[in-house]
Amino acid sequence: MLRVSAAERQFIQGGVSHDCRADGRTRLNTRSFTQRIGTLDAANGSAVVRLAGTHVLVGIKAEIGEPAATAPHLGIVQCSVEWYACLRQPTN
């Protein structure tokens, strides 16, 4: 479980009671984001999501495989996940 100090708890509770986040937004004011789907030709499904300076690229591939000879009635599902979050470097 995450431990929060008394000062952090007071800061968070103050923001909630005053409906103000540290960056000045209200609790219900969200950041805008963009999304594009179908961005990778080599994937069966893909998307790019951009939120502020963070870009996330996701790709999904699926293949149909033959069941093992010892268990021809069982299918095969193989899952793997790779994700990359790219932070934009500030320019001076």
trRosetta pair geometry for C-beta under 8 A, 3 or more apart (Angstrom, degrees):
i j d omega theta_ij theta_ji phi_ij phi_ji
4 8 4.7 -125 -172 92 88 124
4 9 5.1 112 126 -62 117 86
4 12 7.4 -30 -171 2 146 142
5 8 4.6 95 53 8 79 102
5 9 6.9 -141 95 -6 41 87
6 9 5.6 -53 -146 37 31 114
6 10 6.3 31 154 -19 64 106
7 10 5.8 -53 -147 36 30 111
7 11 6.4 34 152 -21 63 106
8 11 5.6 -53 -148 35 33 114
8 12 6.3 30 155 -17 66 106
9 12 5.9 -56 -147 38 29 109
9 13 6.1 25 157 -15 65 111
10 13 5.9 -56 -141 42 29 109
10 14 6.1 34 157 -23 63 108
11 14 5.8 -56 -148 34 25 112
11 15 6.6 25 154 -18 61 106
12 15 5.8 -57 -153 35 31 111
12 16 6.5 28 153 -17 65 106
13 16 5.7 -53 -146 37 34 111
13 17 6.1 29 157 -16 67 108
14 17 5.9 -57 -142 40 29 106
14 18 6.1 5 163 2 65 113
15 18 6.2 -70 -140 51 25 94
15 19 8.0 -154 165 25 55 1
15 20 5.4 -112 -148 80 71 65
15 21 5.9 62 -171 -106 129 34
15 22 6.9 -45 -103 -48 143 65
16 19 7.4 22 -175 -76 30 40
16 27 6.9 58 -128 -81 62 131
19 26 5.1 1 160 -146 96 93
19 27 5.6 -87 -146 -6 71 101
20 24 6.9 -28 -162 -138 94 31
20 25 7.8 144 -152 80 51 33
20 26 6.6 -44 -92 -105 46 53
21 24 6.7 -35 71 37 79 20
21 25 4.8 -1 37 62 123 80
21 26 7.3 160 -4 -132 91 4
21 27 7.0 138 -47 -82 96 48
21 29 8.0 -130 9 61 122 102
25 29 4.1 -143 -170 85 99 118
25 30 7.8 109 179 -73 147 11
25 31 7.7 -87 -71 -60 163 73
26 29 4.4 94 47 -5 79 109
31 51 5.9 89 105 -166 127 92
31 52 5.8 -34 -179 -48 150 97
33 49 6.2 11 170 -176 123 91
33 50 6.2 170 -161 85 74 53
33 51 4.3 -23 -106 -90 112 81
34 49 7.3 170 87 -152 49 48
34 50 4.8 3 53 51 93 104
35 47 6.0 -6 -171 -174 99 115
35 48 7.0 166 -151 85 51 51
35 49 4.8 -10 -103 -103 87 76
35 50 7.6 -166 -74 20 43 67
36 39 5.4 81 111 -65 109 115
36 47 6.5 163 84 -153 48 63
36 48 4.9 4 52 50 98 96
37 45 7.6 -33 -167 -166 101 78
37 46 7.0 143 -164 86 56 52
37 47 4.7 -26 -104 -97 65 90
38 45 7.8 -59 -82 -144 57 48
38 46 6.3 99 -114 60 14 85
38 47 7.8 29 -4 -82 38 60
39 46 4.9 -110 50 115 75 116
39 47 6.5 107 7 -124 111 17
39 48 5.1 42 -22 -16 166 105
39 57 7.3 -105 87 -139 139 94
40 43 4.1 48 94 13 120 114
40 46 3.8 129 25 -60 100 171
40 57 7.8 97 -48 -178 119 108
40 59 4.8 -16 39 -106 159 121
42 59 7.6 18 83 -166 83 144
42 61 7.7 -27 137 -88 76 119
43 46 4.3 99 74 -50 141 111
43 59 3.8 -129 -90 -164 155 102
43 60 5.8 96 -179 54 113 42
43 61 5.5 -102 -135 -68 68 78
44 60 5.6 -67 65 102 90 83
44 61 5.5 122 2 -125 98 40
44 62 5.0 -32 14 20 164 90
45 59 7.3 153 89 -158 53 46
45 60 4.2 -2 61 52 97 114
46 57 7.5 -3 -172 -175 103 79
46 58 6.3 173 -150 94 58 59
46 59 4.3 -6 -104 -106 102 72
46 60 6.8 -163 -70 19 56 69
47 57 7.7 -180 92 -148 46 44
47 58 5.2 1 55 55 84 102
48 55 6.4 -10 -171 -171 100 97
48 56 7.1 159 -155 81 50 50
48 57 5.3 -13 -103 -101 81 71
48 58 7.8 -179 -79 21 36 69
49 55 7.4 160 83 -155 47 49
49 56 4.8 -8 57 56 94 101
49 58 7.7 22 0 0 101 110
50 54 7.2 163 -152 88 50 51
50 55 5.1 -14 -102 -103 81 76
50 56 7.8 -171 -76 21 37 67
51 54 5.3 -13 66 63 81 100
51 56 7.8 10 13 -1 99 106
53 87 5.9 42 128 -159 104 70
53 88 4.2 -119 -164 41 93 104
54 85 5.8 -16 -163 -170 105 102
54 86 7.3 141 -157 71 53 48
54 87 6.0 -26 -100 -99 70 66
54 88 7.7 -124 -67 0 27 85
55 85 7.3 151 75 -158 46 51
55 86 4.7 -21 62 60 100 100
55 88 7.2 82 -11 -46 104 93
56 83 6.7 -4 -162 -173 98 106
56 84 7.3 160 -145 83 54 51
56 85 5.3 -19 -95 -103 83 74
56 86 7.8 180 -79 19 35 73
57 83 7.5 166 75 -153 58 61
57 84 5.5 -5 50 60 100 100
57 86 7.5 31 -5 -4 104 113
58 83 6.1 -10 -98 -113 79 94
59 82 7.5 -12 53 68 94 99
63 78 7.9 -13 53 50 98 114
65 76 4.6 -41 72 64 120 137
65 78 7.6 47 0 -1 143 118
66 76 7.9 31 76 5 25 131
67 71 6.0 -109 170 99 112 74
67 72 5.1 126 93 -138 128 38
67 73 7.2 178 162 36 168 16
67 74 5.4 140 -142 75 125 61
67 75 6.1 -83 -79 -104 106 31
67 76 6.3 178 -98 -27 58 95
68 71 5.0 41 67 40 101 86
68 72 7.5 -116 83 -69 48 48
68 74 7.4 -4 35 68 90 108
68 76 7.9 106 -23 -67 80 116
69 72 6.6 4 -145 -63 32 94
71 74 4.2 -8 145 24 115 119
